[in-house]
Amino acid sequence: MRHRWLVLIGLWSLLCLAPLAVADERLHYPATPTNDGTSGELVVHGALDLVYARTLFEAFHARHPDIALTYRNLDTLGLHRRFLEHPDEVDVLMSSAMPWQYRLANDGHARPLASPEAEAWPAWARWRHELFAFTFEPIVMVVRRELIERFGRPDSHAELLALLERHPDAMRGRVVTYDPEHSGAGYGYAIQESRLTPRYWDLVAAFGATQTALATTTGEMLEGLDEGRYWLGYNLLGSYAQAVADAHPALEVVVPDDYALVTQRLALISHQSPHPDNARRFMNFLLGESGQRVIAEATPLGAMHPALNGPGTVTALQATHGEALRPVSLGPELLATLDDLKRQALLERWKREFTRANTTPP
């Protein structure tokens, strides 16, 4: 397992040196025409780092060398905006921004997929036959060895809250988490946690009392943890965190044993796909055992195919963490996270709780 993560880190380093990948966050695989001279095209846009996307697309292209494949990596909001402006330029859209993907499908932008792979996909991981979750990624804590040696490892949200309340001076400025106002992921996790437990707001208040740093990306948090500026990171994307932690002995990933949100990357075929047949081929590969095996064995994203049960699969994660894993539901409630009034109300309360220690009279 450790070897697999080190290989991924090595691949990341190589990709950073590749002119094609760095120039415009794009991968392209030219077609090899068939004997009769025919070839096809496929355009995929996604919010999936090239280090993971490359392995997946290379495997698909090896099976369909007659298809010229282009992949563009964009940030989640840029991906969404570009799709709305040019829905006919892309065949398949992949993103971890679950509410935005759901809205696209709900608004009629997705083409149904009728195939054995789609029929066999778990019902809880798809919406109709238009939107499919293809990864399973827990949201985790990352802690440094210094914290564990001094106070022990917090294995749950309750233990984390107790740590912050008992040792506010020692933890002051040593914690980092998402800024829900400036991070779509951070806002999404905040609204999901506030629905799970009312104690979430006590935790937000404890973050404020210890002057927790606020970040906009998992990468930013991991950088500070690796440098030792922070001892604990809260609500990091587990797939990225594990790859870094396995390469840095000072860091340890903790999947909370009381509850752990799980985010999923969602894929859909554009209703205006210029190459719908090839889009269906790719989606069937993505949901099929062969594509899911690539995800399980060559990425940290968490494969979901029910026939796979080894490391890097949802089956293995569920066997280890059981009912603590709480996947974000794929349904109409996702639209509530995009409601402007609800967003404003949650952010106002978040700020109020975060600053509670500074506004409460002695």
Disulfide bonds with the S-S distance in Angstrom:
none
